[in-house]
Amino acid sequence: MTPNRRTAREVAMKALYALDVSRDSLEHIIDTVIRPVLKNDQKLFDFAESLFIKAVRDAKETDEVITGLTDNWDIKRIAMVDKMIMRLAIIEMIHFSDIPTKVTINESIEIAKKYSTEKSGKFINGILDSAAVKLKRENKIVKKGAGLIESPLPKAGKPKAKPD
């Protein structure tokens, strides 16, 4: 299988898991979890490494977003893998302006289906949809480039008269 961005996302999630379980250094995790899988594709390696490092650096911020959207749920009760998938997705929404938010959410759902529980995909979808709305409202999500318009375009019809 040829590595792609989903592979890079999965490897970043595994790196977060390895860090949480082992408490090894970031460098050790990068060298033992990310590099072996993506060593032949510098672009994917850089993406996974950046995603991982930013998720570690901004864990408090992403956890605050998640906590604010999970009514009556302590973040400690959320499955570790689900939390890691959501952390990575929120980081991707905020810091990777070339990736459409919908792609980030869909990829997160697919990764949850593969690595987490049967209900995780729906749970993650709901939280990330709400997170996207919240972060856009706060101007924390800014997407650039062709094909990244994420709000519906106005319907075609008669042009509206311009005010005098």
Residue pairs with C-beta under 8 A, 6 or more apart in sequence:
1 7
3 37
3 38
3 40
3 41
3 44
4 44
5 44
5 47
5 107
6 107
6 110
6 111
7 37
7 38
7 44
8 38
8 44
8 45
8 47
8 48
8 51
9 48
9 51
9 88
9 92
9 107
9 108
9 111
10 111
10 114
10 115
11 33
11 34
11 37
11 38
11 48
12 34
12 48
12 49
12 51
12 52
12 55
12 88
13 81
13 84
13 85
13 88
13 111
13 115
14 33
15 29
15 30
15 33
15 34
15 48
15 52
16 52
16 55
16 56
16 84
16 87
16 88
17 80
17 81
17 84
18 24
18 29
18 32
18 33
19 26
19 29
19 56
20 80
20 84
22 29
24 32
26 52
26 53
26 56
29 52
30 49
30 52
34 45
34 48
34 49
34 52
35 45
38 44
38 45
38 48
39 45
50 95
51 88
51 91
51 92
51 96
54 91
54 95
55 62
55 84
55 87
55 88
55 91
58 91
59 87
62 86
62 87
62 90
62 91
63 75
63 83
63 87
65 90
65 131
65 134
65 135
66 75
66 78
66 83
66 86
66 87
66 90
66 127
66 131
67 75
68 134
69 127
69 130
69 131
69 134
70 78
70 127
75 83
78 86
79 116
79 117
79 120
81 112
81 115
81 116
81 120
82 112
82 116
82 117
82 120
82 123
82 124
85 108
85 111
85 112
85 115
85 116
85 120
85 124
86 108
86 124
86 127
86 128
86 131
88 108
89 104
89 105
89 107
89 108
89 124
89 128
89 131
90 128
90 131
90 135
92 99
92 104
93 101
93 104
93 128
93 131
93 132
93 135
93 140
93 141
94 135
94 140
94 141
96 104
97 142
97 143
97 144
97 145
97 148
98 143
98 144
98 145
98 148
99 143
100 143
100 147
100 148
100 150
101 132
101 136
101 141
101 143
101 150
102 150
104 128
105 125
105 128
105 129
105 132
108 124
108 125
108 128
109 121
109 124
109 125
110 121
112 120
112 121
112 123
112 124
113 120
113 121
132 141
135 141
143 149
143 150
